[in-house]
Amino acid sequence: MASSAASSSTANKKIISAVPANTTYELPWVEKYRPLVLDDIVGNTETVERLKIIAKDGNMPHVIISGMPGIGKTTSILCLARALLGDAYKEAVLELNASDERGIDVVRNRIKGFAQKKVTLPAGRQKIIILDEADSMTPGAQQALRRTMEIYSSTTRFAFACNQSNKIIEPLQSRCAILRYSRLTEGQVTKRLMEIMQAENVDFSPDGLAALIFTAEGDMRQAINNLQSTVAGFGFVSSDNVFKVVDTPHPIAVQTMIKACYEGKIDVALEKLEELWAKGYSAVDIISTMFRVTKTVDTLSEHSKLEFIREIGFTHMRILEGVSTLLQLRGCVARLCKINMSPKLFTPGK
């Protein structure tokens, strides 16, 4: 027994010594560069100004912040809580995410228990309960919050962050001030990415930055994650490297296909489609990229863009309903080719 214990301790020492003593684990850039004060938040200037006034006056209402993912909803609430509570932030804030269980029992026990807790706060300040991804809470749990919000409103304020405010029950909406966040503009995302790339000494090309903006679609979190993944994988941010990391159809290939459709060259368009399908991209990936690329093709007339987007939209709807086949995409390409063809070349209905 003694010999086996000695051998196990020796093995443990070998494992410990195998890990370098000075190993440092870098934070994800999303967390490393997460704003800590309201002034650092990018975009939604008017809404953030309202939060600054709340932070200055100290009279925070119950709030619901709704908007697309990755545009700063949770960060805004955390910055507001820091501005309001200062040193008491850690003990006076309860944050529950969608990953936590948030059924009726949690509302009755944990949330109610926190609301009853005595905490020393600056004059005129209240404890804050942050419910992230609140639209995924069960209706029963939301109903259970109604009375809690009213009873403890003098000492505790609630902040809800959600993607769709209509999934919050109306009794809760009527008790809250609703703030809506819009998608970030390309300029706002670009400015923030440039700041991070300068801080991290990242080598990049202009087309690489444009690719990050294109793939993010106004989602700052997505843009920063894609940037860090590209740097970790390739060390240089170029458009090809970004699209390899993101693994979406390359816009240039899709643009070639759209232009071929506009010119009525169905063989070329189908060939490009087959190439994308052979690379393993799903029908949703291809049709989504087709929609985003069509809006940016300068050679298309306004009328053709409208017709193309209409046709792509109908196909997207069918794919989302479950018909995600290559045949569905071929049919879409054929209809796009048909839009600008001369009526003399075919007889309608045949």
C-alpha positions, 0 to 999 in steps of 0.5 A, a space after each residue: 500500500 505504501 509503495 502504491 501511494 508513493 508511486 501515485 504521489 510521484 505521478 502527480 508531481 510529474 503532472 504538476 511539473 509538466 505545466 509551466 509555472 508561468 503559464 498565463 491564460 488569456 481572457 477572450 477578447 469579448 471579456 477583456 475589452 468589455 466596457 466597464 463604464 457607460 461612456 465606453 459603450 458603442 452605439 445606441 447613443 440616445 438610449 445610453 444617454 438616458 442610462 447616464 441620466 439614471 446613473 447621475 440621478 440615482 433613481 433607477 426604475 425597473 427596466 427592460 432592454 430589448 434588441 438583437 444579440 451582441 449589441 451591448 444590452 447586458 453590458 449596459 445594465 452592468 455598467 449602470 449597476 457599477 455607476 449606481 452602486 460603486 463599491 457595493 456592486 458585488 454584494 448588491 447585484 444578483 445576475 441570473 442568466 438563461 443558463 441558470 434555472 429560473 423557474 417558479 422555485 428560483 423566483 420564490 426562493 433565490 430572487 425573493 431571498 435576495 430582495 429581502 437581504 439587508 445590504 448597506 448602500 449609498 443613500 437613495 440607491 437600491 439593490 439590482 436583480 439582473 435577469 439576462 435572456 429574460 424572454 426564455 423565462 417560463 410564463 409561470 416564473 414571470 407571473 411569480 415576479 409580479 408581486 415580488 417586484 411590487 413588494 420590494 420595489 423600495 429596496 430592489 430594482 429589476 433589469 431585464 435583458 431580452 431579444 424580444 420584448 413581446 415574450 415578456 408578459 404584459 403585466 411585467 412590461 407595464 411595470 418597467 421602462 422599455 429601452 430598445 437597442 438597434 443593431 450597430 452600424 458598420 462604422 461603430 463596429 469598425 471603430 471598436 475593432 480598430 481599437 482592439 487590433 491596435 491594442 493587440 498589435 494585430 496584422 490585418 488587411 482592409 479586405 480582412 476588416 471588411 470581411 469581419 464587418 460583413 460576417 458580424 451583421 452588426 453583432 459586436 460580440 460576433 465581430 470580436 470573436 471572429 477577430 480573435 479566432 482569425 488571429 489565433 488560427 492564422 496570425 493575419 486578418 485577411 478576407 480568406 482567413 476570416 471566411 475560413 474561420 467563420 465558415 460561410 460561403 465566400 461573398 465573391 463566389 456568391 456575387 459571381 453566381 448572382 451576376 451570372 443569374 442577372 446576365 441569364 447565364 444559367 450554366 455558370 450560375 448552377 456551376 457556382 452553386 454546385 461548387 458551394 454545395 460540394 464544399 458542404 455549406 447548408 442551404 440556409 448558409 447559401 441562401 442567407 449569403 445570397 440575400 446579403 450579397 444581392 443588396 451590395 451588387 452595384 451592377 444590378 438595377 433597382 428593379 432587378 434587386 427587388 425581384 431578386 430579393 423577392 425570389 430569394 425571400 420565398 426560397 429562404 422561407 421554404 428552406 426554413 420550413 424544412 425543404 433544404 435541398 439542392 433542388 430548391 436552390 437550383 429552382 431559385 437560381 433558375 427563377 433568378 435567371 428568368 427575371 431578366 430574360 427576354 419574354 420572346 425566349 420563353 412562353 409563360 406557363 410552360 
